[in-house]
Amino acid sequence: MDTQLKTVYVTDGTTTEITWENTAVTGQIQISKTSEDYNSMNGWPAGTPIPNTEFEIYHYRTGNLVDTIRTDKNGVAVSKPLPLGRYKIVESKAADFYGLDKTPIEVEIEHAGQIVKTAIPVWLYPSTLEVMDRAVETAGCKSRSEYLEKAALFYAGYVSGQDATAYLPPALASVLRGTVQDTENRICRLLFKLAVELDMVMNVLAAGMEISDDALHSLRGRCVQNVKKTSGSVTLDKAVEYQRGGI
C-alpha cells in the first residue's frame, strides 16, 4: 500500500488523467543445501554445504516455472523477488557425487520482504538406509556418520591396496607378514644351496667327460626346448632314456 500523499491540479474545462502505479508485494526463497552424512567420494563430513545444486521453483496453483536457482560455494541459493503466495521447489540437478532428490518442497511467502528459508539435506535411497541401520548396530557404531566414516576408510584401503592394515585386523596382518618373511628367507637359502650343488655337479662332469663344442651347443638347445615343453618337469630317468637312444 502506497500511503504517500500526492498533489493533483485540475484545470477548469479540462479532464485531468491520473496514473497510479502499484508495486507488487514480493518476497524471496532461500535454500540451504547440506550433506546429511559423510560422503566417502569427496571426503565431506555431515553438514557440509553443497555447491552447484540446481532447483526449480514452480507456482503452486498454476504449476508455472517462475525461477531456476543454483547453490553457491556456501550451499545457498536465493530466488529473485517473487509475489506473495505458495510455491513448490524441486531439485533438478544434483552436485557431483550426490543423488538427485526429486521430492517437492512446499513453501509460502506471506508478507513483503520475507525470505523463506529452506534447508534440504542429501537424500539416500530407503533401501540403502535400511541396510546401513542394520549394519550400524552390528558394527557397534553410535551413529550413521560414524558407520559411514569407518566404511569409507575400509573401502579406501581395499581399493588402493597401499596399506593392508587399513582393513585387516592388526594381529592377522602381523602373522601374515611374519609368515611371508620366513618363507622368503627359506626359499633364498634353498636356492643358494641348490646353486652350489649344481655348480659342483657340472664341474665333476666337465672334468670326467670329453665332449665337443658342437655337441655341447646342440645339447643345450635340446635341453632348453625340453624344459619349455615339460614346464620344467625334467627327471633323470628321462635324460638317461634319451642318452641311450630313446625318444
Buried (B, 14 or more C-beta within 10 A) or exposed (E): EEEEEEEEEEEEEEEEEEEEEEEEBBBBBBBBBBBBBBBBEEEBEBEBBBBBBBBBBBBBEEEEEBBBBBBEEEBBBBBEEBEBBEBBBBBBEBBEBBEEBEEEBEBEBEEEEBEBEBEBBBBBEEEEEEEBEEBBEEEEBEEBBBBBBBBBEBEBBEEEEEEBEBBBEEEEBEEEEEEEEEEEEEEEEEEEEEEEEEEEEEEEEEEEEEEEEEEEEEEEEEEEEBEEEEEEEEEEEBEEEEEEEEE
